[in-house]
């Protein structure tokens, strides 16, 4: 499984996703949309807005956060094959 996390250093929810992935021993590549030229535009191209965190799991884009709900732990567990 190849995972890319689009994030920014100031993003609290991005830090929470990184912590979740690290706690479960899941390797990922991180792309900081503030530091990587063209990364913010890549997010906009795929999801229609500049919304982070974004995970790309084997080429499929997924936003693991929903306003008003926070991190979608059940969805993360399901998509990443984590047994709870």
N, C-alpha and C positions, 0 to 999 in steps of 0.2 A: 504494500500500500504506500503510495507516495502522497504526502500531505504538504501543502503550502499554506502558511498563515499570512494573510495581508493584515498589517497592524500599524500602529504608531506608538511611540514611546509614552505619549501622554494619555493613551486610551486605557482606562481602568478595566474595561471588559476584555480588551486584548490581553492584558496581563492575567486575567482570570482564566482565559482559554489556554494560555501558555502554561500556567500552573497546572491546569487539568491534564493537559497532554503530558507534561513532565511527570506528574504523579502516577500516571498510568504507563509510563515508560514508552510513550509513542513518539517516535522520531518525526521531526517536521523541519521544513525550511521556512524561514521567516523573511518576509519582504516588508520593509518599513516604507509606507507610502509617502512619508515626508523626506526620506533619504534616498530613495531609489527613483531615478528619473523615469517617468512614464508609468509608474506603478499606480498612482491615483487614477490616471486615465484608464488603465486596464480594469480596475475595479468598476469604474463608471460604465465602461463598455460592456461588462458582463452582467451587472446587476442594476444598471440604470441610475445609480446615485453613488455618491461617495460615502459608503456605509461600511464601517469596520467594527468588529473583526469580521473577516471573511476567511473561510477555509476552502481550499480546493483539494478535494479528496479524489485521487485518481482521475483528475480532469473535470470533476463535477463540483460546481460552485455551491456553497452552503453558508448561510449566515447563522452562526451558532448563538445568536443573541436576538432577542425580540424586545422592543421597548415595552415597558410595563410588566414584562415577565422575567427579564434578566437572561442569564445563560440557559440554554435549552439542554439541560443535563441528560434527560431521557433520550432526546434525539441524538445527542453526541454519543451516548453509550451505544445506541442502535447502529448508527452509521459507522462507528469505529469497531464494532464487534466486541464491546466490553460487556461481560456478564455482570449483572448486579444481583 
